[in-house]
C-alpha cells in the first residue's frame, strides 16, 4: 500500500481511540503472546517479537481497518504439536531453528494461496467445521497447560497422552499455592469478562502476579516464575533450512495445515468483523497480508502468526477505526522490549498459565454446537466430528477431516434441499407450504410441489419419489414450483423427461413453473425441447392450473388435520396468522407463550399495564396487529402466567386483581373488534374462552376467585359499552353449554355455583 493511500485510510479517524486501543492490545498481547510462544516451543521473548514486526507489516497491507494480527492459539498449537511429533524438546536450540522454518513454509503456502486466488474458496469451509477445529485446538491446549497451574510441566501429544501425563503430574504432587493462584486468576478474569468486559483483566492480573512476587516473594514458597528474557529488539536472521533438511516432508505437510488454518480462521473472522462494521474487504489482499506477516515472523525467529478474534473484540470495545491501532501496539511493544522486559521474570507461571487458559476458554465455541443441536443435527455432528478428530488424532488430521466434511456438508445440502407441498390460502390469494401454514388447503386432484436448490443427479430421485408418494386420488396434474431451482444437469433433465412421459401415460399432466430463464436454456440444451412444445413449461402456478381447466375459486380438498379444520371454519383468522406462522413455523405457539411469560414478569415487577403495553407486546411479536382469536389466545396465556406468579408468591392478590381488571377491559375491546369480523370469529373466541376457563379451574382451583372477578369486571364493562354484543355472547354460550340464555360473559353455570 502506498504511503499516500495508507495515510488516506487514516484520514478522519479518531486517533485518540485508536492509540488507546493499540496500547491496550499491546498490554493484552504480553501475557497471551508469551504463553502461546511457549506452547509453540519457543522461549517467552519470542511471543513479544511476534507482537511487533508481524503486526506492523500486516497493518501496512491489510484492507481491514480494525482487525488485530499476532501470535495466536491455533498456529502456535500446531507448531508445538509438530515439534512433539518430531521428538524435539520445547525451547531447545533445535526447536528455535525448526519453528521459524515452519513459519517460512506457512508463509510460502499463503503466497501460493494468494497467487491461485484461494480467497474465494474459503467460503466452502463451514462455520461448524471451523468451530469444531478451533474448539478442539483450544481444548487440547487447555488440557496441555493444566499441570502448570499446580506446579507441574506442560504435556505433549494428543488427548490420550495428555490425560496420562495429567494423571501422572497429579500423582507426583500438587503445589497448593500455585493451584490457588491459578484458579483465582481464572475466576477473576472470567467473572470480570461478564461484568466489566471493557476492563483488560488479563493485564491487571499480570500486574498482580508480578506484585505478589515483589511484595510476598511467592517464589520462595515454591511458585515457579518465568525465566528472565533479554532486552532489545529482535534480530533479522535467515531461517535455518539446513537444520530442517531431515524433516522437510513433515514440515511441508504441517505448514500446509497451519496455512489453511490461518487462511480460514483469519479470513472468516476478518470478513465477519467487516460485515458488522460496514467495512469493505479484499480477500486476496488479506491473504497477501497474512503471508507477509508470517514472512516477517519467520525472519525474526517467531512461530506462525494469525488473526486474533479476542484481541480484535477488545480493540472494537475501545472504538478502533483504523490500523493506527496496530502501529501503536507495535510501537508500544518496542518500548516493552527495550525497557520493560525485566518484569517478565517476576511473573508467576500459574498466573500466566491461567491468563492463557482464560483466553482459550473465551475462544471455545460450544455455544455454536448447542445452537446446531437444536436447529441442524447434521452440522452438529460435523462440529463434534472435527472436534474429536483434533482431540484424539491431532490437528493435521483435524484439518483434513474438516475440509472433507465441509464438502460433505455441501453435498448433503445439495442432495437434500428444502421442499414442500403447497396449498392455497384464498384470503391471501397465495400458495403456501401446507406443513407451515395451518390455513392452507391443497387443491383437489392436483399436487403442487416446491423444490429449492440445484436439480442434479443426486437429488432428482428424491424429487420423483416424493411426488409419487404424495399423488392425490384421481390426480390430474403435478405442478412443480421451480422458483428455487437455479440449475439442472443432464441426468436430472433426462429423468425429468422420463417422469413427464410416465405421468402422461397415466393421464397426469406435469408442469414446471416459476423458474429463471436460464433453466429453460439448460433444458433445451439437454434435449427437453418437448416440454416446451407440449406446454409443460409455464411461468406461474396459476397459468399451469388454467392449462388444466382449473379456474378460481379453486376446488379445495377436505381438511386432514384439526388445525386445518379450525382454520377452514375461520378464514379471517387464517389470513391474520399466515405471516406469523410463516415467521415462526412449529414454534408459533411457543413464541406466544414466551411473550405472555415475558409480559407477565414485567407486570409483576411493577411495569404499568395499559392497552398500549399489551398492544406493543403483540405488535413486537407478530410484526403487525393481532385481532380476534389470536388476541384471545395471547390474553389467556397471559392470565395463566399471572396465575403461576400468584401461586408461587411472586405477586400479591391485590396487585393481581388490578391487573386482571385491566386485562378484562382489553378482553372486552378485543371481543368487540372480533365481532365486526362476523359471527364465526366471535363464536371461536367464546369457545376458546370456555375452554380456557375449564383449564384455569383445573390448574388453579384456589385462584378461581380471580377469574370470577375478571369476568364480572368484563361483564360490567360490556354492559356499559357493548350491551348488544353482550346479548349475542349470552346466546352463543347458551347454545354451547346448554345454560340459560340469561347467562352472561361474566359467568357460567359453574361460576355461579362457585360464588
Number of C-alpha atoms within 10 A of each C-alpha: 11 9 9 8 10 14 12 11 16 15 11 10 15 14 16 14 19 26 22 18 27 27 21 22 28 25 20 21 26 22 25 26 26 27 28 28 29 21 28 34 28 29 23 24 24 26 27 28 29 32 29 29 26 31 30 23 23 28 27 19 20 22 24 23 23 26 29 28 27 30 32 29 27 29 29 29 25 24 28 28 23 26 23 19 12 12 10 17 15 19 17 13 11 16 23 22 21 28 28 28 29 30 30 28 26 32 31 19 21 28 22 15 20 21 13 11 14 18 20 10 10 15 13 15 20 21 17 27 29 24 25 29 31 25 26 28 27 25 21 24 28 20 19 24 25 23 24 25 29 25 23 22 15 20 24 22 21 21 22 12 13 22 16 11 21 22 11 13 20 14 9 10 11 16 17 14 17 24 21 15 20 25 16 14 25 23 13 14 24 19 12 16 17 9 10 11 14 15 15 17 20 29 21 14 22 25 15 16 22 22 17 16 18 14 8 11 14 20 17 9 11 13 23 22 20 17 15 16 16 12 15 15 17 19 10 12 11 14 22 16 15 11 14 18 11 10 11 16 11 15 24 16 16 21 28 21 22 31 28 20 22 25 26 23 23 22 24 21 17 25 20 13 21 18 12 8 13 10 15 12 18 13 23 21 17 23 28 21 26 34 33 23 27 33 27 26 30 28 20 23 28 35 38 39 33 29 27 22 20 17 23 20 18 21 26 20 14 17 16 27 23 24 29 28 30 34 23 21 27 27 17 21 26 20 14 20 20 14 12 13 18 15 17 21 16 24 28 27 25 30 32 27 25 30 26 23 26 21 21 22 16 13 19 18 19 14 10 15 21 12 12 18 15 9 11 12 13 14 20 20 17 23 29 20 19 28 28 18 22 29 24 17 14 21 30 21 16 27 22 15 19 27 19 13 23 22 14 13 20 14 12 15 14 17 19 15 16 12 16 17 21 25 25 22 23 18 15 15 11 12 19 23 21 18 14 19 27 25 32 30 27 24 18 18 17 25 23 23 21 21 18 17 20 20 26 18 17 15 19 20 16 14 19 13 11 14 18 13 8 12 17 18 9 11 16 19 24 24 25 24 25 25 17 18 17 15 19 20 16 17 14 22 22 17 16 22 18 12 13 19 16 14 18 14 9 10 13 20 22 24 25 23 20 16 20 15 10 11 16 18 13 16 23 14 12 16 13 18 14 14 21 14 9 8 14 17 21 20 17 17 19 16 16 24 19 11 16 13 8 16 12 10 8 14 15 17 14 13 16 9 10 10 13 19 15 16 21 19 14 21 18 21 24 23 19 21 22 20 15 19 19 15 14 14 16 13 12 18 14 11 16 20 19 16 18 25 20 15 20 23 18 13 18 19 11 10 12 11 17 14 12 10 13 18 15 15 17 22 12 11 16 20 13 15 15 19 20 24 26 18 21 24 19 20 21 21 20 25 24 21 20 24 24 18 18 18 15 10 10 13 19 13 15 8 13 19 16 14 20 23 19 17 23 25 21 21 22 24 19 21 25 19 15 24 19 11 15 12 14 16 23 25 20 20 23 21 17 15 17 17 11 18 19 11 13 19 16 11 13 17 10 12 16 19 16 18 22 19 18 23 24 18 21 26 22 17 20 24 15 10 14 16 14 10 17 24 18 18 22 22 19 23 24 17 12 13 12 12 16 14 15 11 20 24 25 22 23 21 13 11 16 11 8 11 9
